[in-house]
Amino acid sequence: MSEVERPQPPAGLSPALAARDGHEVTVTGRFEMTDLGRHRVPGPDGPTSWLCSIELDDGGALRLGGRRDGERLALVGRAVTARGRLVLAPGRAPPHVAQPDPAPTLLEPRLAARGELPLYDPVPVGTRGARDVVEVLVTYLEMHAPPAAELAAAPAGVRVERAAPPGVRFYRYLYDAVGAPWHWYDRKRWSDDAIHETVDDPAVEIHVLWRRGVPVGYVELDRRAAGACEVAYFGLVPEAIGGGLGAWFLGWSVRAAWRDPGLARLWVHTCTLDHPRALPAYRGAGFHPYRHERHRQYVVREREREVSATATAAATAAATAETAATATTATATTATDR
């Protein structure tokens, strides 16, 4: 066969790996899974909507078909080593690894986690309380078109206003009031100048959810990347969780993001430190998972964190009083605006 006639390797795969078609290979990469929605593929535990793959360290990806639930949940987002028979032509794969579209496949792979998970310490210096180390799974989700359905009417006594700008103190209050139960630490480490630079950027929108005169949640929409918008932060204060307010506000937030006619992609990430219903809520709002990452991190021990929260209740109440003055300068966005 001449060089002109030689078939090209699948996109992303190295020529060295593609040359091993039909042979046993050992590869390294990140274990990933994709939700196929209504589509199903065969798996060891029965038909599944989760299609597993390995994102290769040297480029490209290999399909692994359906995997056992326990293995899938233990490995997703982890660096792995996989060994199996490489099949580049999907038509040669046996029926039990049938796939929704053509893709290179690793047949009957043997998988093993590789290396230690990275360890992060996001807890601000000087934070009181003993630390624990926990394993965290991060899920990235996206959508590429706005929801077709109309948003339901706002619950009684509820409105959404854009704080433009929110000010550093009010922003810190919102961040802590919403995020403290879920170990939100990152922006507590930021200086006032860093927060001011971000939240005062015209491409960053802070929309505050009010209920009967009290701020009970917020969403931060970051439009600084061309054609994209990140739901950087979203949530309610603990007292407002339950009763459907969060689902309504998420629906409002998604539609607010899609008001930009140039938007092509809306994305968000959540993790296993967030509320247990966060991931189902995002999926219910129309987001689809596309990437997972796993790491370890330090958190403040739960019981001591609760004691610390009680000790700062007075300061939080004082910050709440400040919000009334801040709200008078906010740009109003009524809850019925679509």
VOBA-1610 file (N, C-alpha, C; in pm, whole numbers, padded with zeros to 5 digits, always signed):
BEGIN
Met+00086-00121+00000Met+00000+00000+00000Met+00089+00124+00000Ser+00063+00219-00087Ser+00144+00340-00094Ser+00111+00432+00022Glu+00199+00531+00043Glu+00175+00628+00150Glu+00046+00706+00125Val+00015+00730-00003Val-00107+00805-00034Val-00230+00724+00005Glu-00223+00591-00013Glu-00339+00508+00013Glu-00352+00466+00159Arg-00244+00489+00238Arg-00246+00441+00375Arg-00357+00513+00454Pro-00446+00441+00522Pro-00554+00507+00597Pro-00498+00588+00712Gln-00563+00700+00739Gln-00521+00787+00847Gln-00574+00734+00981Pro-00497+00751+01090Pro-00547+00709+01221Pro-00666+00795+01262Pro-00753+00743+01347Pro-00866+00824+01395Pro-00818+00954+01457Ala-00901+01057+01448Ala-00862+01189+01496Ala-00817+01183+01641Gly-00701+01240+01667Gly-00651+01248+01803Gly-00561+01134+01844Leu-00575+01015+01784Leu-00491+00902+01822Leu-00352+00915+01760Ser-00251+00878+01836Ser-00116+00882+01784Ser-00098+00774+01678Pro-00016+00799+01575Pro+00009+00696+01473Pro+00063+00566+01533Ala+00145+00578+01639Ala+00202+00457+01701Ala+00093+00370+01760Leu-00006+00433+01825Leu-00115+00355+01883Leu-00204+00299+01773Ala-00235+00380+01672Ala-00323+00335+01564Ala-00263+00215+01491Ala-00132+00208+01488Ala-00066+00097+01420Ala-00085-00036+01493Arg-00135-00031+01617Arg-00156-00151+01696Arg-00298-00204+01683Asp-00371-00160+01582Asp-00509-00204+01560Asp-00516-00357+01561Gly-00608-00410+01641Gly-00629-00554+01650Gly-00539-00624+01751His-00449-00549+01815His-00355-00607+01909His-00384-00561+02052Glu-00327-00633+02145Glu-00334-00595+02286Glu-00246-00472+02308Val-00303-00370+02376Val-00229-00248+02402Val-00249-00208+02548Thr-00156-00131+02599Thr-00168-00069+02731Thr-00164+00081+02714Val-00264+00150+02766Val-00274+00295+02750Val-00298+00359+02887Thr-00271+00488+02895Thr-00296+00564+03017Thr-00378+00687+02982Gly-00460+00729+03077Gly-00544+00847+03056Gly-00638+00867+03173Arg-00746+00943+03149Arg-00845+00973+03251Arg-00974+00901+03219Phe-01027+00828+03317Phe-01152+00755+03298Phe-01267+00855+03295Glu-01348+00846+03190Glu-01458+00940+03172Glu-01586+00865+03140Met-01700+00929+03163Met-01828+00869+03126Met-01920+00977+03073Thr-02001+00940+02976Thr-02092+01033+02909Thr-02233+00980+02921Asp-02325+01068+02957Asp-02466+01031+02968Asp-02530+01040+02830Leu-02580+00927+02779Leu-02642+00922+02646Leu-02789+00958+02647Gly-02843+00993+02763Gly-02985+01028+02770Gly-03073+00906+02749Arg-03159+00912+02649Arg-03252+00801+02623Arg-03184+00682+02555His-03071+00707+02495His-02999+00598+02428His-02939+00504+02531Arg-02934+00376+02501Arg-02878+00277+02591Arg-02772+00195+02519Val-02669+00155+02595Val-02569+00061+02545Val-02567-00058+02639Pro-02533-00177+02589Pro-02525-00294+02676Pro-02413-00277+02778Gly-02435-00332+02897Gly-02335-00327+03002Gly-02344-00448+03091Pro-02244-00474+03173Pro-02245-00591+03261Pro-02363-00595+03357Asp-02413-00477+03396Asp-02527-00469+03488Asp-02659-00447+03413Gly-02658-00468+03282Gly-02777-00444+03201Gly-02762-00318+03119Pro-02860-00285+03034Pro-02851-00165+02951Pro-02830-00040+03035Thr-02744+00048+02989Thr-02711+00168+03064Thr-02702+00287+02970Ser-02729+00406+03024Ser-02714+00529+02945Ser-02574+00587+02960Trp-02491+00526+03045Trp-02356+00577+03068Trp-02257+00505+02977Leu-02198+00577+02885Leu-02097+00524+02796Leu-01960+00565+02850Cys-01874+00468+02879Cys-01745+00495+02941Cys-01635+00504+02836Ser-01533+00580+02867Ser-01420+00598+02775Ser-01296+00632+02855Ile-01184+00632+02788Ile-01060+00679+02848Ile-01004+00789+02760Glu-00986+00908+02821Glu-00927+01023+02752Glu-00775+01007+02762Leu-00712+00977+02651Leu-00572+00936+02652Leu-00477+01051+02683Asp-00371+01019+02756Asp-00272+01121+02791Asp-00206+01180+02669Asp-00185+01097+02562Asp-00115+01146+02443Asp-00210+01184+02330Gly-00336+01208+02365Gly-00432+01257+02267Gly-00533+01153+02223Gly-00654+01198+02195Gly-00759+01110+02150Gly-00829+01041+02266Ala-00920+00950+02232Ala-00999+00878+02332Ala-01034+00740+02278Leu-01053+00648+02369Leu-01096+00513+02336Leu-01223+00481+02413Arg-01321+00425+02343Arg-01444+00383+02407Arg-01421+00253+02485Leu-01488+00244+02598Leu-01482+00123+02680Leu-01617+00054+02690Gly-01719+00113+02628Gly-01853+00056+02636Gly-01914+00076+02773Gly-02012-00009+02809Gly-02071-00002+02942Gly-01984-00075+03043Arg-01976-00022+03165Arg-01897-00083+03271Arg-01986-00104+03393Arg-01941-00188+03483Arg-02017-00209+03607Arg-02027-00078+03684Asp-02143-00060+03747Asp-02168+00067+03816Asp-02062+00095+03922Gly-02025-00006+04001Gly-01928+00016+04107Gly-01794+00061+04053Glu-01748-00001+03946Glu-01621+00037+03885Glu-01630+00176+03826Arg-01739+00203+03757Arg-01756+00334+03694Arg-01751+00446+03796Leu-01824+00431+03905Leu-01829+00536+04006Leu-01698+00550+04082Ala-01624+00441+04096Ala-01497+00447+04167Ala-01387+00511+04083Leu-01394+00497+03951Leu-01285+00541+03865Leu-01310+00672+03791Val-01435+00714+03775Val-01461+00832+03694Val-01382+00951+03748Gly-01315+01021+03655Gly-01234+01136+03690Gly-01094+01102+03736Arg-01060+00974+03743Arg-00928+00934+03792Arg-00833+00902+03676Ala-00704+00918+03701Ala-00603+00871+03608Ala-00598+00719+03617Val-00602+00651+03501Val-00607+00506+03500Val-00509+00451+03398Thr-00477+00324+03417Thr-00407+00243+03317Thr-00506+00140+03266Ala-00513+00119+03135Ala-00607+00024+03076Ala-00532-00065+02976Arg-00565-00194+02981Arg-00507-00288+02886Arg-00619-00368+02822Gly-00617-00378+02689Gly-00719-00452+02616Gly-00684-00455+02468Arg-00774-00513+02388Arg-00749-00523+02244Arg-00806-00401+02174Leu-00720-00335+02097Leu-00759-00214+02026Leu-00834-00250+01899Val-00950-00190+01879Val-01029-00208+01758Val-01062-00070+01703Leu-01005-00037+01588Leu-01031+00093+01527Leu-01156+00094+01441Ala-01191-00022+01381Ala-01310-00030+01296Ala-01428-00076+01379Pro-01528+00011+01408Pro-01638-00026+01494Pro-01714-00149+01449Gly-01717-00174+01318Gly-01791-00290+01269Gly-01735-00422+01315Arg-01609-00423+01361Arg-01548-00545+01407Arg-01566-00568+01556Ala-01627-00472+01624Ala-01650-00489+01767Ala-01769-00583+01789Pro-01762-00671+01888Pro-01874-00762+01915Pro-01998-00687+01964Pro-02116-00750+01957Pro-02242-00681+01990Pro-02246-00625+02131His-02176-00691+02227His-02191-00645+02366His-02121-00512+02393Val-02048-00458+02294Val-01993-00324+02309Val-02048-00232+02200Ala-02170-00260+02156Ala-02234-00174+02056Ala-02235-00030+02105Gln-02214+00065+02012Gln-02201+00204+02050Gln-02289+00291+01960Pro-02324+00412+02009Pro-02415+00497+01933Pro-02351+00561+01811Asp-02218+00565+01803Asp-02152+00621+01687Asp-02014+00557+01674Pro-01956+00560+01554Pro-01826+00496+01533Pro-01718+00561+01619Ala-01635+00479+01681Ala-01524+00530+01760Ala-01428+00417+01789Pro-01299+00446+01798Pro-01204+00342+01839Pro-01241+00287+01976Thr-01223+00156+01992Thr-01269+00087+02112Thr-01158+00002+02171Leu-01157-00008+02303Leu-01069-00099+02373Leu-01155-00213+02427Leu-01138-00333+02372Leu-01222-00446+02407Leu-01174-00513+02535Glu-01271-00548+02621Glu-01246-00621+02745Glu-01128-00561+02822Pro-01134-00431+02848Pro-01019-00367+02914Pro-01008-00405+03061Arg-00885-00417+03108Arg-00857-00431+03251Arg-00808-00294+03299Leu-00878-00242+03397Leu-00854-00105+03440Leu-00796-00102+03581Ala-00709-00005+03606Ala-00654+00016+03739Ala-00627+00164+03760Ala-00661+00214+03878Ala-00630+00353+03911Ala-00479+00372+03912Arg-00436+00491+03874Arg-00293+00519+03860Arg-00257+00643+03940Gly-00161+00627+04031Gly-00110+00741+04106Gly-00203+00787+04216Glu-00156+00884+04293Glu-00234+00943+04401Glu-00316+01061+04348Leu-00431+01081+04407Leu-00511+01197+04372Leu-00441+01323+04421Pro-00447+01432+04344Pro-00388+01558+04392Pro-00458+01606+04518Leu-00382+01671+04605Leu-00435+01721+04732Leu-00426+01873+04733Tyr-00540+01939+04760Tyr-00547+02085+04765Tyr-00586+02131+04905Asp-00542+02249+04938Asp-00582+02310+05064Asp-00638+02449+05037Pro-00771+02457+05011Pro-00831+02586+04981Pro-00872+02665+05106Val-00858+02606+05225Val-00904+02671+05348Val-00817+02794+05374Pro-00879+02910+05393Pro-00801+03032+05416Pro-00712+03021+05540Val-00595+03082+05530Val-00503+03085+05644Val-00571+03154+05762Gly-00558+03095+05880Gly-00617+03153+05999Gly-00755+03101+06033Thr-00815+03020+05944Thr-00946+02963+05972Thr-00937+02868+06092Arg-01025+02885+06188Arg-01021+02804+06309Arg-01089+02669+06285Gly-01045+02568+06359Gly-01107+02436+06351Gly-01014+02332+06292Ala-01034+02209+06334Ala-00955+02097+06283Ala-00992+02068+06138Arg-00898+02010+06065Arg-00919+01980+05924Arg-00943+01831+05903Asp-01019+01801+05802Asp-01032+01666+05749Asp-00991+01670+05602Val-00946+01556+05550Val-00918+01542+05408Val-01028+01455+05347Val-01092+01506+05243Val-01202+01434+05179Val-01173+01420+05030Glu-01228+01316+04969Glu-01217+01297+04825Glu-01335+01365+04758Val-01308+01439+04652Val-01409+01522+04586Val-01416+01485+04438Leu-01536+01462+04389Leu-01561+01439+04247Leu-01628+01564+04189Val-01563+01623+04089Val-01615+01743+04023Val-01679+01703+03891Thr-01801+01751+03866Thr-01872+01723+03741Thr-01892+01854+03665Tyr-01848+01859+03540Tyr-01868+01975+03453Tyr-01987+01945+03362Leu-02076+02043+03348Leu-02196+02027+03267Leu-02209+02146+03173Glu-02280+02126+03062Glu-02299+02233+02966Glu-02432+02217+02894Met-02474+02326+02829Met-02587+02322+02735Met-02555+02417+02621His-02614+02388+02504His-02581+02465+02384His-02703+02533+02322Ala-02815+02530+02390Ala-02935+02597+02342Ala-03024+02627+02462Pro-03102+02734+02456Pro-03188+02768+02571Pro-03304+02671+02584Pro-03360+02659+02703Pro-03478+02573+02721Pro-03594+02622+02636Ala-03672+02529+02585Ala-03786+02566+02502Ala-03905+02610+02586Ala-03918+02554+02706Ala-04034+02583+02790Ala-04025+02721+02853Glu-04140+02781+02874Glu-04147+02908+02944Glu-04124+02888+03093Leu-04067+02988+03158Leu-04046+02981+03302Leu-04178+03007+03374Ala-04204+02930+03478Ala-04325+02950+03558Ala-04320+03085+03627Ala-04434+03132+03669Ala-04442+03260+03740Ala-04362+03253+03869Ala-04307+03366+03910Ala-04229+03371+04033Ala-04316+03338+04153Pro-04261+03267+04251Pro-04337+03242+04376Pro-04374+03375+04443Ala-04476+03372+04524Ala-04524+03493+04590Ala-04413+03555+04675Gly-04398+03685+04663Gly-04301+03758+04745Gly-04159+03748+04697Val-04136+03691+04577Val-04001+03668+04527Val-03971+03761+04411Arg-03850+03814+04410Arg-03804+03894+04297Arg-03655+03871+04281Val-03604+03903+04161Val-03461+03894+04133Val-03413+04031+04088Glu-03303+04076+04147Glu-03244+04204+04109Glu-03096+04185+04080Arg-03049+04255+03979Arg-02906+04255+03953Arg-02839+04359+04042Ala-02738+04318+04115Ala-02657+04410+04193Ala-02543+04456+04104Ala-02548+04580+04061Ala-02453+04627+03959Ala-02393+04761+04001Pro-02281+04757+04072Pro-02210+04638+04125Pro-02259+04606+04265Pro-02224+04487+04318Pro-02271+04450+04451Pro-02189+04510+04564Gly-02065+04549+04537Gly-01977+04593+04644Gly-01910+04472+04710Val-01793+04493+04762Val-01714+04383+04817Val-01780+04323+04940Arg-01828+04408+05034Arg-01884+04356+05159Arg-02012+04276+05133Phe-02097+04326+05047Phe-02222+04254+05018Phe-02191+04124+04945Tyr-02093+04127+04855Tyr-02057+04005+04784Tyr-02003+03901+04882Arg-01917+03942+04973Arg-01864+03847+05072Arg-01978+03790+05157Tyr-02075+03872+05191Tyr-02189+03823+05267Tyr-02265+03716+05188Leu-02294+03743+05061Leu-02367+03646+04980Leu-02288+03516+04967Tyr-02159+03528+04939Tyr-02074+03410+04920Tyr-02074+03321+05044Asp-02064+03382+05160Asp-02058+03305+05284Asp-02196+03253+05325Ala-02299+03336+05309Ala-02433+03294+05350Ala-02481+03175+05269Val-02448+03173+05139Val-02490+03063+05052Val-02392+02947+05058Gly-02262+02976+05059Gly-02162+02871+05040Gly-02104+02808+05163Ala-02120+02868+05282Ala-02056+02813+05402Ala-02092+02667+05429Pro-02219+02625+05414Pro-02250+02484+05441Pro-02185+02387+05344Trp-02138+02438+05229Trp-02088+02349+05123Trp-01938+02370+05100His-01870+02425+05200His-01723+02438+05196His-01677+02527+05081Trp-01744+02639+05058Trp-01695+02735+04961Trp-01583+02814+05028Tyr-01460+02795+04984Tyr-01344+02861+05043Tyr-01272+02955+04947Asp-01277+02924+04819Asp-01185+02987+04724Asp-01183+03139+04734Arg-01299+03202+04728Arg-01299+03348+04724Arg-01282+03410+04862Lys-01290+03329+04967Lys-01253+03380+05098Lys-01104+03411+05104Arg-01026+03346+05017Arg-00883+03369+05012Arg-00849+03494+04930Trp-00946+03545+04855Trp-00919+03659+04768Trp-00910+03789+04848Ser-00829+03880+04802Ser-00823+04013+04860Ser-00946+04093+04817Asp-00970+04203+04888Asp-01081+04291+04848Asp-01061+04344+04707Asp-00937+04375+04673Asp-00909+04428+04538Asp-00942+04324+04431Ala-00909+04196+04458Ala-00936+04090+04359Ala-01086+04071+04340Ile-01160+04074+04450Ile-01306+04061+04439Ile-01364+04181+04365His-01318+04299+04401His-01368+04421+04335His-01344+04415+04185Glu-01225+04372+04145Glu-01193+04366+04002Glu-01283+04270+03927Thr-01321+04159+03991Thr-01406+04060+03925Thr-01552+04101+03922Val-01609+04129+04038Val-01754+04151+04044Val-01794+04286+03987Asp-01700+04379+03972Asp-01732+04508+03910Asp-01713+04505+03759Asp-01664+04393+03705Asp-01650+04380+03560Asp-01789+04377+03496Pro-01816+04459+03395Pro-01949+04459+03333Pro-01990+04324+03276Ala-01892+04237+03246Ala-01924+04105+03191Ala-01955+04002+03298Val-01949+04042+03424Val-01984+03953+03535Val-02112+04005+03599Glu-02216+03923+03600Glu-02346+03964+03651Glu-02375+03893+03783Ile-02411+03971+03885Ile-02453+03917+04014Ile-02602+03945+04028His-02682+03840+04021His-02827+03853+04035His-02867+03796+04171Val-02936+03878+04250Val-02971+03841+04388Val-03119+03804+04395Leu-03145+03692+04460Leu-03282+03645+04481Leu-03331+03700+04615Trp-03442+03773+04611Trp-03500+03832+04732Trp-03636+03767+04758Arg-03664+03744+04885Arg-03795+03694+04925Arg-03843+03774+05044Arg-03950+03849+05021Arg-04009+03935+05125Arg-03904+04024+05191Gly-03823+04085+05106Gly-03726+04184+05153Gly-03594+04130+05201Val-03575+03998+05197Val-03452+03937+05249Val-03377+03868+05135Pro-03245+03888+05123Pro-03169+03815+05021Pro-03155+03669+05059Val-03201+03579+04972Val-03200+03435+05006Val-03121+03352+04906Gly-03052+03416+04812Gly-02971+03342+04717Gly-02913+03435+04613Tyr-02823+03379+04532Tyr-02769+03459+04422Tyr-02712+03368+04316Val-02696+03424+04197Val-02627+03356+04087Val-02526+03452+04029Glu-02409+03399+03994Glu-02304+03478+03930Glu-02283+03424+03789Leu-02312+03507+03690Leu-02296+03472+03550Leu-02173+03542+03496Asp-02076+03464+03451Asp-01949+03516+03402Asp-01946+03505+03250Arg-01952+03620+03183Arg-01957+03624+03036Arg-01824+03672+02975Arg-01715+03662+03048Arg-01590+03719+03000Arg-01528+03642+02884Ala-01565+03516+02865Ala-01516+03439+02750Ala-01613+03456+02634Ala-01562+03485+02516Ala-01645+03511+02399Ala-01733+03390+02367Gly-01864+03416+02350Gly-01957+03312+02309Gly-01995+03213+02418Ala-01943+03233+02539Ala-01969+03138+02648Ala-02011+03214+02772Cys-02078+03144+02861Cys-02117+03199+02990Cys-02104+03088+03093Glu-02037+03119+03203Glu-02024+03023+03313Glu-02117+03062+03427Val-02192+02965+03477Val-02263+02985+03604Val-02157+02962+03711Ala-02089+03071+03749Ala-01973+03059+03837Ala-02015+03018+03978Tyr-02124+03076+04026Tyr-02177+03041+04158Tyr-02329+03049+04152Phe-02392+02958+04223Phe-02538+02955+04230Phe-02577+02889+04361Gly-02679+02943+04427Gly-02727+02875+04546Gly-02820+02961+04629Leu-02878+02897+04730Leu-02967+02961+04825Leu-02908+02952+04965Val-02951+03041+05053Val-02916+03028+05193Val-02987+02904+05249Pro-02934+02840+05353Pro-02994+02715+05402Pro-03142+02726+05434Glu-03184+02840+05488Glu-03324+02854+05528Glu-03420+02856+05410Ala-03368+02882+05290Ala-03455+02891+05172Ala-03458+02763+05091Ile-03377+02664+05129Ile-03371+02540+05053Ile-03493+02455+05081Gly-03549+02397+04976Gly-03671+02318+04989Gly-03791+02399+04942Gly-03892+02330+04898Gly-04014+02398+04855Gly-04012+02444+04710Gly-03905+02417+04636Gly-03905+02446+04493Gly-03847+02579+04454Leu-03805+02663+04550Leu-03752+02794+04513Leu-03622+02782+04435Gly-03536+02686+04474Gly-03410+02669+04404Gly-03429+02629+04258Ala-03524+02539+04232Ala-03549+02496+04094Ala-03599+02614+04010Trp-03688+02694+04068Trp-03738+02810+03994Trp-03624+02908+03965Phe-03541+02935+04066Phe-03433+03032+04048Phe-03329+02981+03949Leu-03303+02851+03948Leu-03210+02796+03849Leu-03268+02813+03709Gly-03397+02786+03693Gly-03460+02808+03564Gly-03451+02954+03521Trp-03472+03044+03616Trp-03460+03188+03585Trp-03317+03219+03543Ser-03219+03165+03615Ser-03078+03194+03588Ser-03037+03146+03449Val-03082+03028+03412Val-03049+02973+03280Val-03105+03064+03171Arg-03227+03106+03186Arg-03289+03193+03085Arg-03224+03331+03084Ala-03181+03379+03201Ala-03110+03507+03204Ala-02979+03498+03128Ala-02911+03386+03141Ala-02785+03368+03068Ala-02807+03370+02918Trp-02915+03309+02873Trp-02942+03297+02729Trp-03004+03422+02669Arg-03018+03529+02747Arg-03064+03655+02688Arg-02962+03712+02590Asp-02837+03673+02606Asp-02733+03719+02514Asp-02749+03645+02381Pro-02780+03716+02272Pro-02800+03647+02143Pro-02673+03584+02089Gly-02556+03626+02139Gly-02430+03569+02090Gly-02384+03449+02170Leu-02463+03406+02268Leu-02422+03294+02352Leu-02433+03163+02276Ala-02327+03082+02281Ala-02328+02951+02216Ala-02317+02837+02317Arg-02268+02868+02436Arg-02244+02762+02535Arg-02261+02817+02675Leu-02341+02748+02755Leu-02359+02779+02896Leu-02307+02661+02976Trp-02222+02687+03075Trp-02164+02575+03147Trp-02155+02604+03297Val-02138+02496+03372Val-02135+02505+03517Val-02059+02384+03569His-02008+02393+03689His-01954+02272+03751His-02004+02262+03894Thr-02019+02139+03940Thr-02060+02112+04077Thr-01973+01999+04129Cys-01982+01970+04257Cys-01898+01864+04313Cys-01970+01797+04428Thr-01909+01692+04478Thr-01972+01611+04583Thr-01971+01681+04718Leu-01911+01799+04730Leu-01924+01879+04851Leu-02050+01965+04849Asp-02110+01980+04731Asp-02232+02061+04718Asp-02352+01985+04771His-02466+02053+04770His-02592+01990+04813His-02615+01864+04731Pro-02663+01756+04793Pro-02684+01630+04718Pro-02777+01645+04599Arg-02864+01744+04601Arg-02957+01762+04489Arg-02904+01856+04382Ala-02781+01907+04399Ala-02729+02003+04302Ala-02713+01942+04164Leu-02649+01827+04156Leu-02627+01764+04025Leu-02758+01727+03957Pro-02853+01660+04025Pro-02983+01633+03960Pro-03055+01761+03917Ala-03039+01868+03995Ala-03106+01994+03960Ala-03049+02051+03831Tyr-02918+02050+03817Tyr-02857+02101+03694Tyr-02897+02017+03573Arg-02899+01887+03590Arg-02940+01801+03479Arg-03087+01824+03446Gly-03169+01843+03549Gly-03311+01870+03525Gly-03335+02002+03455Ala-03242+02096+03472Ala-03254+02227+03407Ala-03207+02225+03262Gly-03150+02113+03218Gly-03108+02101+03079Gly-02959+02090+03056Phe-02879+02091+03163Phe-02734+02073+03148Phe-02701+01925+03130His-02592+01898+03057His-02547+01761+03032His-02402+01747+03078Pro-02369+01645+03157Pro-02230+01626+03200Pro-02139+01597+03081Tyr-02018+01655+03085Tyr-01923+01629+02977Tyr-01782+01600+03027Arg-01755+01622+03154Arg-01620+01597+03205Arg-01627+01578+03357His-01536+01494+03407His-01526+01472+03551His-01380+01482+03594Glu-01358+01532+03714Glu-01225+01536+03773Glu-01237+01495+03920Arg-01130+01439+03971Arg-01132+01391+04110Arg-01005+01438+04181His-01022+01483+04305His-00907+01526+04384His-00939+01506+04532Arg-00840+01531+04614Arg-00860+01536+04758Arg-00839+01680+04804Gln-00909+01719+04912Gln-00888+01853+04964Gln-00915+01858+05113Tyr-00860+01960+05175Tyr-00885+01985+05317Tyr-01018+02058+05332Val-01093+02022+05436Val-01213+02095+05475Val-01210+02112+05627Val-01282+02211+05676Val-01295+02229+05820Val-01395+02128+05871Arg-01358+02059+05978Arg-01443+01954+06033Arg-01583+02007+06059Glu-01684+01927+06024Glu-01823+01972+06024Glu-01868+02031+06156Arg-01846+01961+06266Arg-01898+02008+06394Arg-01835+02141+06432Glu-01705+02154+06410Glu-01638+02278+06446Glu-01677+02391+06353Arg-01708+02355+06228Arg-01755+02457+06134Arg-01889+02514+06178Glu-01977+02427+06231Glu-02106+02473+06280Glu-02090+02566+06399Val-01994+02534+06490Val-01968+02621+06604Val-01919+02756+06557Ser-01829+02754+06456Ser-01777+02879+06402Ser-01889+02961+06339Ala-01982+02894+06271Ala-02094+02966+06209Ala-02180+03034+06314Thr-02201+02967+06428Thr-02280+03025+06536Thr-02210+03148+06593Ala-02078+03140+06604Ala-02001+03251+06661Ala-02006+03374+06573Thr-02027+03355+06442Thr-02028+03470+06350Thr-02170+03511+06311Ala-02270+03459+06380Ala-02409+03491+06345Ala-02438+03639+06358Ala-02380+03704+06461Ala-02405+03846+06481Ala-02350+03928+06365Ala-02231+03891+06318Ala-02173+03962+06205Ala-02255+03943+06079Thr-02309+03824+06062Thr-02393+03796+05946Thr-02520+03881+05950Ala-02578+03892+06068Ala-02700+03973+06082Ala-02671+04119+06048Ala-02553+04167+06089Ala-02516+04305+06057Ala-02499+04324+05907Ala-02441+04223+05843Ala-02424+04231+05697Ala-02558+04232+05627Thr-02656+04159+05682Thr-02790+04157+05623Thr-02850+04296+05623Ala-02829+04370+05731Ala-02883+04504+05738Ala-02824+04593+05630Glu-02698+04569+05598Glu-02632+04649+05495Glu-02691+04626+05357Thr-02750+04509+05334Thr-02800+04477+05201Thr-02913+04570+05158Ala-02989+04620+05253Ala-03100+04709+05217Ala-03047+04834+05149Ala-02936+04890+05204Ala-02878+05008+05142Ala-02818+04975+05006Thr-02755+04859+04997Thr-02696+04819+04869Thr-02802+04800+04763Ala-02916+04744+04804Ala-03021+04713+04707Ala-03077+04837+04641Thr-03071+04951+04710Thr-03128+05072+04650Thr-03050+05119+04528Thr-02923+05075+04518Thr-02843+05113+04401Thr-02836+05004+04297Ala-02900+04889+04324Ala-02895+04778+04229Ala-02985+04806+04110Thr-02954+04748+03999Thr-03037+04758+03879Thr-03144+04651+03885Ala-03269+04691+03890Ala-03376+04594+03907Ala-03399+04514+03780Thr-03417+04382+03801Thr-03456+04292+03694Thr-03573+04211+03745Thr-03691+04237+03699Thr-03806+04171+03757Thr-03806+04023+03723Ala-03870+03945+03809Ala-03870+03799+03792Ala-03949+03756+03671Thr-04030+03845+03615Thr-04109+03806+03498Thr-04036+03835+03368Asp-03920+03903+03375Asp-03843+03927+03253Asp-03790+03795+03199Arg-03803+03768+03073Arg-03757+03643+03014Arg-03635+03673+02927
//
